[in-house]
């Protein structure tokens, strides 16, 4: 007899843009919210009983109203408020996960000065916050996704095992490129999440730029060490570094030498390097 052993549902990518006004200076909050609920919903799956199912349209409307009333400068605080709302409002909900990804809008500079209410897209990377709330506990995380980083030297890969399937040449000088991501877990929320999050990112990028990288694995661990050192409020950090390979193009058929100048970037397949660093 089949048995339902796990279930959750919710609303994904609830898009909200909110203008935070301070006199003539505006700030844009451009977010996408994912909400997942767990609880006493088993019969909706096994017998078509919808009597306890909060409609996903209601979840969307709830996020819109809460954004009007409570979304401010920091998405972490809003994720905490929204997740607590669903657990408190509905007795059939025993776990709510709210994840918020934020698009980065940078102020346009006109004659060297930031414009008060005009913006330009800040690239592919997105900051995010994730809160998992139950009646007894709460986990708050933040991080960054799809941060494109590249160093054109200061990286190598040598002394690895070789067998009949190995074709990769060893090198002490290569391009290291990645669509980097990191998720850090707060023991307690700092007074200024934006400031702390930026200090974590800055500390990791300093390591990436300045330290020689004998492997993506070593660099990832060093970046995690730096994040823990700069922020006492986090207990651990999960890091992911897809190694976006840049392959040297063979120009010898054209009578040309390629002295590590011209490469072809490839997205697939890529090396997938992941690590968790904790205190």
N, C-alpha and C positions, 0 to 999 in steps of 0.2 A: 504494500500500500504506500503510495508516494506521501512524503511528509514535507511540509514547508519548513525549512530550517533557518531561513533568514529573509528579511524583507525590509525595504525602506522606499520612500517615494518623496517627491517634492516638485519644486519648480526650478528650472535652470535658466541662467542668463536673463534674469530680470534686469533690464537696462534702465538706468536712471542717470540723468544729468542734472546737477543742482548748482546754482550760482550762490556762492557765499559772498555777501556784500559787506564791505567796510568802507563807508563813504563812496568815493569814486573807484576805489580799488576792489576788483573782483577776484575771486578764486573759483576755479572750475573743479567740481567733483564729478567725474565721469566713471561710473562703476557698473559692473555686471555682477549680480548676486545669484548664488546657487543656494537653495535651501533643501535639505533632506531631513525627513522626519521618520523616526522609528517609534514603535509602541504597539498598542493594542489594535492592530489593523489586519490580523491574520484572516478573519472571516471575509474580508473584502476580496482576498485572493482565492480562498478555498470554497466560498459559497455565494459570492456575488453580493454580499451584504455591505452596503455603503453607509450604514448608519453612523459610523465613527470616522469616516474619511473626510478630512478637511480638504475641500476642492483646491486644486493647484491654482485656479484662478483667484481664490481667496488668499492664497499665499502671496501671489503676485501683488494683489491690491494692498495687502498688509505691508509689504516692503515699500510700496509707493507712499503710503500714509506715514509709516515710520520714518522714511527718508525725509519727508516734509517736516516732521516734528523733531527728529533727533540726529539726522546726518550732519556731522560737522567736519572739522578739519582732519580727523583721524578715523580711518576705516576700522581700526581695531575696536574702538569704543562702540561704533555702530554695530559691528558683528556681535559683540557681547550683548548689547541691548536686544537685538533682534532674536538671537538664539534663546535668551531668557524669556522673551515674550511668548514664543511658541510653547515652551515647556510650562509656563505659568498659566497661559490662557486655556489650554486644552488638556484635560486630565488623561486622555488616551495617549498623549505624547510623552514618552519617557526619555527621548534623546533627540536633540535638534542640532544639526550641523549647518552652520552658515559660513559660506566662503565668498569673499568679495575680492574681485580683481579690479584694479584701477588703471585706467588709461592715463598716461603722463602727458599733460599739456604744459608747455613752457611759454613764458611770456615773450611776445615779440619785442625785440629791442629796436627802438626808433631813435636815431641820432645818439646811439650809445646808452639810452635809458630804457628800462623795462616799461612797456605800455601797461596802463592800469587794467585794461579789459580786452586786450587782443592777444591771441595765443597761437602757437604753432605746435604740431604734433611732436612728441618727444621720442619717437622711435618705436621699435617693436616690443621693448621690454615693458612689463607690468608689475607693479607692486601688488601684493595680495595679503589678505588677512583671513584666517580660518579659526572659527570657534566651535568647539563641540561641547554642548551643555546638557547635563542630566540634572536630576533633582538633587544629586549629592556632590557633583563635581563639575569642573569647568577646565577645559584645555584651550589656551589661547596661543596661536601661532601667527607669524607673519613671514614674509619673504619676498623674493623676486623671481620672475620667470623670464626666459627668452632674452637674457642680457647678452648681446653679441660682444665678445671680447676677442682680441687677437694680439699676439706678439710675434714680430717677424724674425726674432732671434732670441737667444737666451733660453732655448729649450732643446732637449735631445731625448733619445731613447736608445739605450745600449745594454749589452750584457744580458739579454733575454735568452731563454732556451730555444734551440733551433732543431728542426727535424726536416723530414722530406717534404713537408708542406709549407715550409717557411721560405718566403721570397723577399720579405721586407728587409732592406739594407739598414744596418746600424748607422746612427748619426748622432753627432754632438751639437748639431746646429740645424734646427728645423722651425717651421712655423707652428705655433700652437694657437688654435682657434676653437671657439666653443660658443654655443648658445647656452649660457650658464644659468643655473637655477639654484636657489637655496631657500630652505625653510627653517626658521629658528623658533624654538619653543620658549615662551616666557614662563619663568617662575612667578613673576609679578609684573604687572604692566608699569612701565616707566612713566614719569610725568609727561614726557614729550615723546610719543612713539615715532613721529616723523624724524625728529633729530637723532634718536637712537638708531632707527633703521638705517639712516644715511651713514652714520658712523660705522655700522657693521659692514655695509657695502664698501665704504671707502677703505676700511682696514683690509678687506679681502682683495680689493683691486690693487692696493699697494704691494701686497705679497705677490700677486700675479705679475705685476710689472717689474718688480725689482729683484725677486729671487730667481736664480737659475733653476730651471725645471728639469730634473732628470727623468721625470715621467709625469703624466697628468695625475696619477695617483698621489705622488708626493706633493705636488702643488695643491691638490684638493685638501689634503690633510693640513698643510700649512695655512691655507685660507681659513679652514675651520678653527685652527688654533688661534688665529688672529681675531676672529669674530668673538670667541669666548673671552679673550683677553680684554677686548675693548668694551664689552657689555656684561656687567655682572648680573643683569636681570634675566639672561637666558641660560637655560640648563643644557641645551644641546642644539646642534644644527645639522640638518640633512642637506647634503650637497650633491648636485648632479652636473657632470661636465661631459656632454656629448662632444667627442673629439671630431671637429669638422675638418677633415683632411684636406690639405692642399698638396696636390701631387705635381712633382716636377715634370714639365713637358719635355719629351725627347725631341730636340731640334736637330739631332745629328743627320737625319735624312736630307736636311736642307743645308748641310755644311756649316751649321752653327753650333757653338758651345753654349750651353745654358748653365751659367755659374750661379745657380740658386737665385735666379731673377724672375723667371716666368713660370707660373703654376696654373693648374686647373683646379678650382675648388669643387668638391663633391659633397653632397648632403647625404647620399645613401650609397653604400652602407657607411655607417660611422661607428667609431668606438664609443661605448657607453660606460662612463666611469662614474661610480656613485660611492658615497661614504657618509657615515654618521659619526660626528665627533661630539663627545659629551665630557662634562667635568669629571 
